[in-house]
Amino acid sequence: MDNLILIERMIPNKDWATALFLIGFSIIAINKTVFSVRFAEFTRLAFSNKYLKIYKDNTNLRNSFTLSFLLIQLISISFFIEICLKSFGIITDYTLTSFIQILNFITVFIVGKYCIDNIIAITFGIEEFSDALNLQKATYRNYIGMVLLCINTILFYNNIDNKIIVGAIAITLIATNIILYIIFMKNNQKSIINKLFYFILYLCTLEIAPYFLLYFFLENYRALLRIQL
């Protein structure tokens, strides 16, 4: 009789991911209840910019509605990056540890970028322009974060890690951000022309350079990232 070899099968715990999705959808449900009119306009951002016209005051950048959706954005982006890492074989499975590492990195990156943004804006006297750009970016990225949360849920629970599908979604997200910059520049041509030098310096310093640095960092430390995650 052949000897039987028992192999222990490890089933990763994914309850942490379910909890994150519940937190994200709970925040959306609360905002829909508490800010019903604002939420309704917010959900139409893909078809209308009425929301930006109504809530164009810079104080909206730091209110509870925007900040709560910022949390969803951070969760969505971090989880999607983890999905990308798994799809391209950099990590073997979804883990809470890898998610926290990615979330911390993204949070520090965004907060640090925002702080440097404010310093440069104050130095060059373009606070109004900077606030308007940050408000538009935050608004649209929060909207993308809400949509991405739904996409992440579908990818995660259906075990979809196809490189083509995930890559197409990533390219779409990058293209969407580029289109948003073009729309903003078109809507603020006069302000940009009046301070063209500062705008170019601002754009190169805060909207182009950080992402090139991020790309080279990930390229140079891919092997280390694979070991850590």
Disulfide bonds with the S-S distance in Angstrom:
none
